[in-house]
Amino acid sequence: MTESISKDRKSVPSPLMGVLHQLTHTSSINRIFFFLLFDILIITLSLYISLVVHSDFNFNIRYPGLIKAIVFYFIGLKILSLAVFRVYKMTWRYVGISDLANIFIALLIAELVLLSLSLPSVLIPPGLAIQGLSKRIFFVDGLLSVGLISVLRILKRLYLEVLREKGPINLGKSTLIIGAGNAGEMMLRDMVRHGYRDFYPIGFLDDDPTKVGAHIHGVSVLGATDCLEAMILKHQVRAVVIAIPTLNHKILRSLYDGAKKAKVETIKIVPRIYDFSHPDINMKTLEDISIEDLVGRQTVSVDYRGIGSSSGGNRC
């Protein structure tokens, strides 16, 4: 399946891929600087377009003079609001609905403040540059700002999930992830981080009916775990990753037997015990399923107090 997918894909011109690679592999400081610069450009462009639209596209008006008088209010308040809502702290690769909601709320608040500054009030100095602007300008400006700034944030995800997949890259084994919880999401992120070099996720399986049909970073939850064999055959799955650290050994045995019956090459499981203070799970932490996992490991408790008393209470 992997080979046929790779052959059918059309390659993207290498200069474009090179530019996109540079934009999507930046340090934290460079990323913040990048977004600040482009946000300022977007805010300025949105204000310019809103003035043009308000003037019914009358290009005889000297818009640069109008923008110069008010643009710093728009830039200052919007950048401040985006910073307060931690938009510049978000991870570019994994921008989701909550991140886009933060952008919307931040820009909405900034736009409402700007609108209030444009209204006559005893609390606002009469010489304020933005007083008297039409409400239509704020409406168009708000729509454009939200749209363009949001699009800028999802560019990397678009690159990874659309453009990059059309390029001449080698994908790893087609993989089903069992468990659409935190561990499964972390496994998916690590697969993406490594460019699907070892594992290419085709979907999740999860017994929570509210998750079936949902998407996690663009990957669908295909069904419940009892669909395992059917999904393996349907999607020609070559690897199964069980991303449920606390899975009962009887259920694990059932999943293992089902995957083996469907002739899956690789079956991995996330570690049963990991550091809960740093609960990062990645491809390097995956383990092969052991006989103890399948039959159930007996819990052994140690009576340290009894050992201490029998040895005379001496301790190192």
Secondary structure, DSSP 8 states (H G I E B T S, - for coil): -HHHHHHH-----HHHHHHHHHHTS--HHHHHHHHHHHHHHHHHHHHHHHHHHHTTT-TTS-HHHHHHHHHHHHHHHHHHHHHHTTGGGS-GGG--HHHHHHHHHHHHHHHHHHHHHTS--TTS-TT-TTTT--HHHHHHHHHHHHHHHHHHHTHHHHIIIIIGGGSS----EEEEEE--SHHHHHHHHHHHHTTTSSEEEEEEE-S-TTTTT-EETTEEEEE-GGGHHHHHHHHT--EEEE--TT--HHHHHHHHHHHHHTT-SEEEE--SS--TTS----GGG-EE--HHHHH--------HHHHHHHTTT---
